[in-house]
């Protein structure tokens, strides 16, 4: 066997109570017998699927046990690499209290089938309730195993482990739940190592009991202490930073050392936080046990674990999102071009600095406010079950949005201050009094213009007059008493407050009313005067106010849409998932750090060979990660389901089909050949999956294809 190299080949940047009867389980599958003599086994089915795999996996000889964790690899006692290529065989953690499939096939046949499919290890799930209460198993659930009729949970579990050991299949024991049932949802009181009527001592007693029970079986190579830890309600677990009663790291180290007291040759598997997604706290504080080379970290991954794969699976494909965004950006660019051309034809000068700051700050404030609201919602949502993600991923966005929001407010305030700061306020007051006694609108307009001119001269230092040679008699020109009016904008609150109040008029949406400038723009761009030059400047009115706001707002919207388009472009790519997984747990595989350790992908699975699967399998291959596919079982005893929005809907316990399963309902036939081909390629080290074909056709498989 090859000896483990001194460094990795690549760096990655790259207790038991009185026996109690188990509750009756629901009927398994309609039309399938669950009692009576065991069904006859067609020996020919043992070869079903052999054409799907190239060869049986190299099972580990007993003489190479026990295992150790050195650097980023799991090794045998001689230092050779041992790559876990496992399958999850659940059932022991459910209300049935028995490993699945024993009503359909003999346990030895099932173990043989697992080995024939090329797996070299099995992750077996159990519950704290099952170990401590040790109920009697319903006879219908072991119908194909007459020697197990009337067995208890632990006796049936013994039979499963014995069958696997005879086939030289390594076993990882997993404490899946405290109260037996189906896992997991964010509101389920199973996120901590205590809950559902069991305390922390009960949980630790269960894992220590299992270690003591199987310490003389060399094929039980590891103990997976807890499945998918996560925050529950207002209880937030910490990694060496929380109170002792909520410190996940402390609980795992304590239980791990207790297991090593019973079985010093076993490996201790510690799952990441947030349903097994997060190992980032390991950077600052890795797990430390009393014996060296015993720690293996475990992570899980499904499509729902990344927003990028969740969205395109349940809602729209990323290619469709890109199409919509591209269309919207094109339309906005055309509108912006037309606005710019119209402004040029209207001889619209650049707005005063204060007015520009007010408009720019207003849009910045509005868009940042939307981002801030979304960030707050995401932070509150993630805090319910995973404060780690909220702090690592959402909090920076929240801070950025808040900073942008504050900056927009500062710009808005500065602009308002500049616009309102007029040393000629006395002139406005005099104008207002004079205007109130004048009935002639023209006279009023002149007073307004004079006040505006005085304000502009003192604020900006000069006044731009219209070229005296311009043709002011043209039909499409507006009457302009004084061209300084054109540089007063909608948000000139000082002028509005004094001038319009002095005129006895109610303030409208703009400083001035009317949309004559819009008609003028139409005539000068596509109308009869589109070729004329040196036309007079248009006066400010509601039309120009709206055009000015659009010219400021559309670029802001384009920046947001462009950012969303860039995310939609990256979301379905390998680059995106590589970066995300490297940051969450892939870094633990890098050599030369205190936290360097093996990382085992203990659960992953899918029903379609879509973009998610192709990218994820490629990542496991390139990082040469140990793995365990979920599940072997084609059926599961559940008590609810998730909708497209990730909400959990409970229902009475029932048996449902699991389309992610390796096997069909006969527990013999391979469900999906493509899956076995990909998994077989991952068993190699280094792995070399063939992924050069397109994963699937959207016209056939719909949104499961991904982007």
N, C-alpha and C positions, 0 to 999 in steps of 0.2 A: 504494500500500500504506500502511496506517496506520503512523504513527510511534510508537515506543514512548513511552509517557508517562513523565514524570519520576519518578513513583512508582507503585507498584501501585495498582490500583483498590480493593483491600481489604486491611485488616490482619488478620492471623490471630492470634487468641488461641486470632481468626477465621482368514638364514649357505645354503648349500644343499648337502648331501652327495650322493654318488653315488645316482642314482635306484635305488630298491629296489622290488621288487614288493610290493604290498599283500597282506596275508593275505586268503584267500578269505572273503567274508562269507557268512553263512547265507542260505538261500533267503529271499526277501523276504516274500511272502505266498502261502500255498498257493493254487494254482489260477490264479495270475497269471503270465503269461510274463515272463521276465526276460532273454531273449536273442532273437536273430533280428532281423528288421526292426523299426523303431520302429512302434508302433501308430498307426493313422490317427487324426488329431485331428478330432473332430466340431466344426466351427466353431460349431455352435449352442450348445455348452456354454459358450462364452465369455459368453453372456448369462445363464447360470444364476445366479440370485441377484441380478440387477439390481433385481428388485422388492423386494429386502430393503434396499437402500440407496436413499436419495433422489437422490444424485448422486455422481459421481466426485469424489474429494478434489481440492482445489486444489493441483496439483503445483507445485513451486517452479521458476521460470524460472532458467536457468543464470546469467543476469546478476546474480542476487542473492547469489551465493556469493562468498567464503566466509562462514561463520557465526561469530558471536561470542556470548559469554555475558556479558550485562550485567545486573547486579542479579539478579533471580530469573527473567529471561527469556532464551531463546535468540533471537537477532535476526539478520537479514540485514545485508549491508554498508551498507544505508541506514537501519538502525535499526528496521525493521519486525519485528513479532513473527512468529517461525517456531515453530509448535507441532509437535513430533515426535509423529506418530500412526503408530507402527511396528508391525511384526509380526516375530516371531522366526522365522527360517528356519534350522533347525539341520541337522546332518548332517556338516559339515566337521570337527566335533570328535569324531565317533564313529570306531569301528574301520573303518567303510566309507570314511572320508576323503573323502567327497563330499557336497555339499549335497543334501538329500533331494528325491525326486520326479523325478530326471532319468532314471530307468528307465521312467517312465510318460508324461512329457510333455517336449516340447522346451523348452529353457531360456528361449527367447524367449516361448513361450506361458505359461510359469509367471510370468515377469516381468509380462506383460500382465495375467494374472489378478490378481496382487497389486495392480497399479495400479487395475484395474477395481473392486476391492473397497473402494477408498477410502483405502488406506494411502499415506502419502507417504514412508516410510522403512523400511529393513529392517536388522535386527540379524543379522549373519552370524557364526556361531561357527566357531572353528578351534582346533586344539591346537598346543602347542609342538612335539610330536612330528611333526605333519604338516608344519609349516614347516621344521624342521631336517632331517628325513629325506626329505621330498618323495616319498612312495611313488607307484608307478603304480596307477591305479584299476582295479579289477575291471571288465571290460567289461560285465557284467550290470547294473552299477549306473548306467550311462549309456546303456542300450539305446535310449532314445528320442532320443539325440543322437549320430548316427553320426560326426559330425565330431570328437567327443571321445573316440572309442575309442582306447585306449592312452595317454590323457593322464595326466599326473602330478597330484598334489594341487593344486599351485599353478597349473597350466594350467587345470584345471577351475574353480578359484576365480576365475581371470581371466575365464573365460567367463561365470560367474554375475554378476560385478560389471559386466562390459560390458553384459550384457542389462539389468540394473537401471538402469544409467546412461542407456541409450537411452530408457528410460521415465521419465527424470527422477525416479527414486527415490533418495533419499539413503541412504547405506550407513554403518552403524556397525560396525566390525570388533571382534569380541570374542574375546579370549584366554580360552577357556572352561576348558581343562584343559591340563596338561602332557602326561601320557600319554593318548592318545586313548581314549575310552570314553564311558560315560554318567555324568552328574553329577546329584545329589550325595547323599552320606550322611555322617553325622558321623564315621564311622571311616575314610573315604576319605582317603588321603594327598594330597589336592589342596586342602586349606584354605589353605595358604600359596602363595606365588608360586614356591616350590621344592618338590621332592618327587617321588615316583614315578620316580626315576632321573634327574631333571633338577635342576640347581642354579639359583640365582638368575640367573647370567649367561646360561644357556640361555634362560630365560624372557624376559629383557630383550632378548637377541638376536632372539628371535622377533617381539616387538612392533616392534622397530626395523626388522627386515627387511620387515615388512608396511607400515610407514610409508614406507620408501624405495621399495618396489615400486609403491605407489599414490599417491605424492605428486603426480603430474601428472594424476590423475583428480579433478576437483573434486567429484564426487559422493560420494567417500569423505570424509565430513565429520568423522568422529570416530573415535577409537580407545578402545575399552573395555578397559582394561589387564588386568583380572583378574575372573573370575567368582566370586561368592559366597565371599569369604574367611571363614575361621573357624578357631578353635583346633583342634588335633589332638593327642590324647593329653595329655601333660604340657607341650606347647609352647603358650605363650600369646602371641599377637601383641599388640602395643601400638600406640597412636596417639601417637607422639612421646614415649612414656614408657618403652618397652622397650629392651633391648639392641639395638644396630644390626642384628644378624642377624635379629631378630624384630620390627623396627619397620616396620609396614605403611605408615605415613605416609611414612617415609624412602624405602622401596622404590618407592612410587607416585610421589613427587616426582622421584626420580632417573630412573625409567623415563619419566615424562612429559616431563621436560626433554630426554631423549635422543630421544624421538619428535619433539618440537618442533624439534630440531636438523635432523631430516630433512624434516619437513613443518610449517613454522611456521604454516600456515593451518588446521590441524586443531584440533578440540576434543579435550580429554582428559577421558575419563569415568572417574571414580573411584567404585567401589562401596563401600557401607557395610559395616561389620563384621557378623559373625554372619549369614552367608548373605545379606547385603544388607539386613538389617533395621535396622541401627543407624547413626545419624549423630550421636548425642549427643556424642561426643568432639569434633566439629567446633566446638562452642560455645567451647571453650578453645583449640583449635588448628586453624584451617582450613587447607586445602591451599594452598600457595603455589608457583607455577611462575615460570619466568624471564620468561614473557610474560603480560601481563594478559589478562583476559577469555577465558580458555581452559578454565576448570574447570567441569565439569558433574558433579554427584553423581548416583549411581544407587542406587536401592533396589529390592527385590523384595518381593512379597507373595503368599502363597497361604493357603488356609484353615488349613493346618497351622502357620502362623507365629504364630497367636494361640491361646492356650489356650481362649478363649471360643468360637472357631469350630471348633477341633479337637475339643473335647469333644462338642458337639452333632452334629457330622458323623459321628463314629465310635462314639459311645456312646448317650447319651440326649439328647432335645431339652430345651432349657431350660424349656419350658412344663411338661414332665413332672417335671423336677426341682423346679420351684416347687410343683407339686401335692403331691409327696411331702413337701416341707418344710412346707407349710401344714398338711397333715394331722397331721404329727408335732407341730408347735407347738400345734395345737388340742387334741390328746390331752394334751400336757403341761400346758397351761393348765387343763384340766378336772381333771387329777390334783392340780395345785397348789391349785386352789380347794377340792377335797374335803379335802385335807390341812389347809388353813387352817381350814375349818369344823370338822373333827374336833378340831383343836388347841383351837379356841375352846370346844367342848363339853367337852373334858377339862380346861379351865381351865389350860392349859399356859402357864406364865409364860415370859418371854423368858430365853434361856439366859445364864449369866454371861459376862462379856466375854471372859475367857480361853478359855472353851469355844467361843464364837462365832468368835474369831480362829483357833483351831485348825481348826474345820470349814471356815470360809471359805478359809483359806490352803491347806488340803488340796485342795479342789476347784480353786482357782486354780492350784495347783502341777500338778495332774494335767492340766487342760485346756491350760495353757501348755506342759506337757511334750510333749503331742501336737503342738501347733503348732510347737514347737521342733524336734521330730523331722522333721516334714514340711518345714520350712524348710531344715534341714540337708541332707535328701535332694535337694531342689530345687536348692540351692546347689551341691552336689557334681555333680549331673547337668548343670546349665548350664555349670559350669566346664569340662566335658569339651570343649565346642565353642564356647562363647561366654562368656568371663569378663566381658565388658562387661555383658551382661544380668544375670549373677549379681551384679555389683557395684551396678548401678543399680536393679534391681527386687527381687532376692531378699535382698540384704544388709540393707536396711531392715526387711523382715519378720523376718529372723533376729535382728536386734538387738531389735526389739520383743518377739518371743517370749521371747528370753533375759531381757530386763528384766522381763517379766511373770512369768517363771519364778522369777527371783530375788526379786521382790516377794512372790510366793506363799510362797517359802521363809522370807522374813523374817516374814511374818504367822504362818506356822505355828510358827516358832521363838519368836516373841513370845508367842503363845498358850500354847505348852507351858510357857514360862517363867512366865507368869502363873498358869497352872493349878497348876504344881508348886510355886510359891512360897507356902509356908504357914509362918507363924511358930509354928504349933502342931504342928510335926512331932513334938515331944516327946510331945504328947498322943496322937498316932497310935501311937507306939511303946508307950506305956503301954497303950493300948487293945488292941494286938495281943497283948501278953503276957497281959493279962487274958483275952482271948477264947480263947487257946490252952488255958486251963484250964477253960473252961466248955463243957459239953455241950449245954446248953439253947439251941436255936436262937433262941428268943425273946430270951433274955438276950444272945446274940451280936448279934442285930439291934439291941437297945437300945444296946449299946456302939458299934456302927457308927454309929448315928444320933447318939449323943452326940459322937463324934469328928467326924462331918460337920458337926454344928451348931457345934462350936467353930471348925472351919476356916472355915465360912461367916461366922460373926460377925466373925472377925478379918480376913477377906479383903474382905467387903462391908459390914460395919458394922451389919447388921441381919438379922433373921430374919422372914420372912412366915409368919404362922400362918394356918391355915385358919379361916375364920369358924366360931365355935363354934356358930352356929345351923344350919350345914349338916347335912343328914341323913346322918350317917355310917352309919346302920343300913341304908341302901338296899342291895339285893342287888347292884347293879352297882358299888358302891364297893370300892376296894382298901383293905386294912388298911395304914395308914400309921403307923409308930411316931413319925416326926417328918417334918413336911412339908419340912424343908430338904433331904431326900433328893431331892426332885423337881428341884432345881436343880443336882444333880451330873450331869455328862454323860459320854458314852462315853469321852471322851478325857481324863478327869481321872486322869492317870497317878499322881499322888501318892496319891490315895485308893485306887486299884486296887492299887498296889504294897504299901501298908501294910495296908489293911483285908482284902483278899481273901487275901493271904499269911498274915495273922494268923488267918483263919478256916480255913486249910488247904485252900482251894479253888483249883482251876485257873482262871485268868482266861479268860473266854469272849470272844465278839466285842464285848460291851458291858460296861459297868460292872456291870450287873445282868442277870439272866437272865429269860427268860419273855416271853410276848407277851400278857399279860392286858390290857394297855392297848389293844391292837388290838380285842379282843373288846368291851372297854368302849366304845371309839369307835363300833363298829357298833351297839351298843345305844342309844347316846345320839344317834345321827344318823338312823338308819333303823329302829331297833328300838323296843321298847316305851317307852323313856324319852326319846324324841326331843323331847317337849314340856316336860319337866321343867326347871326353872331352879334356880339356886343349888346345883348338884351339887358334891360335893367334888373337889378336884384329884386327878388320878391320879399314882401314883408312877412314877419312872423305871424302865423296864425295856428289854429289847431292842426292843420295839415302838416305844416313844417315841424310842429312839436312832435307829432307822431312819427314822422320820418326820422327825426333826430334820435328818438328813443329806439327805433328799430335799428338804426345804424350802430348804436351802442350795444343793444341787446343781442342782435343776431350773431356777432362774433363770439360772445359769451356762450350762446347755445351751441355754436359750431365746435367750440373747444370741448364742451361736455359730450357732444355726439361723437366727435373724433376719438375721445378717450374711451367711450363705450365701444366704438367700432374696433379699436385696438385690442380691448379685452376680448371681444367676440372673436377676433382673429386668433388670439393666443389660446383661448379657452379649450378648444378641442385638440390642441397640439401636444406632442410629447414634451416639448420645452416647458409648457405650463405645469404638467403633472410632475415632471422631474424636479423643477424648482420648488414646488410646494412640498413634495415628499422629502426632498433633501433637507429642507428647513425644519420639518416637523420631526423626523426621526432618522433619515438617511445619514446624517452627520455622525451618528454613533458608530457607523462602520469605518470611519476614517481612522487610520492607524496613528499611534503615538500620543494619544490623549488618555487622561485618567478615566474618562467615561467610555472609552472604546470597549465594545462588547458585541457578541452576536445579537442580531436582531432577527426575530422569527415572525414572518407574516402569518399569524395563527389563524386568521379568517379572511377569506376573500371569495367572491363568487359572482356569477352572473348567468343569465339565461340566454343571452345573445352575444354573438361575436361582433360587438360594435366597437366604436372608436375607443371607449373607455377600456375595454378588455385588451385591445391591441396595445394601447399605450402603457397600460399597467403591467402587462406581461413583459413588455420590453424593458420596463424599469426593473422588475424583479430579475430579469436576465442580465442586464448590464451591471447591476449591483451584486449579482450572484447571491441572492437572499434565500435563506431557508424559508420554507412555506408550508401551509396546511390549508387545503381547499375545503370550503364549506358548501354543501354537506355531502356525505355519502347517501343519506336517507332521501327517498323520494316522497316521503310523507311526514307531516309534523302535526303535533297536537297543540293547537293555538287557542288563544282567548281574545283575539282582536286583530286588527290590521291597520296599516298606515295608508292614508290617502295621499294624493299627489302633493299636498302642501306639508306633508310630514306629521300630520296630526294623527293621534292614535284613537281608534274607534273600537272599544271592547265589545265582545260578543260571547255567548256561552262557548265553553270549550268544544272544539270539534276538530276532526282530522282534515287537514288540507294537503293538497299536493304541493310539493316544493319543486318548482321548475329549475332551480339552480342545481339540483342533485346530480351526482355522477351516474346513478343507476335508475332504471325504470322501476315500476311498482313490483316487479317480480324479484327485485334485488339481485338481478343477474345481468340483464341487458344494459349495455351502455346507452345513456340517453343522447348524448351529443358527441359524435366522433371528433369534431373539430376541437372540442374542449380537451379530450384525451390526448390529441396530438400536441396541443400547446403545453399541457401539463407534463407530458413525457419529455418534451424538449427542456423544460425547466429543471428536470431531475439531474441533468448533466451539470458538471462544474468544470469550466465555466459553461453557463447555459447558452444555447444557440437556437432560439426559436425561429422558425421560418415565418416571417411576417410581411413578406413582400407583396402579398395579394391584398386587394381592397377588402376591408373587414366585412362589409355587407352592402346591400343595395337598399337605399331608403324607400324605393317604390315597393319593396317586398316586406321589409321589416319596420318601416316607419321610423319613429323618433328614436328607437333603440340604436340606430346607427350612429347617433351623435351628430357632430358638426358636419 
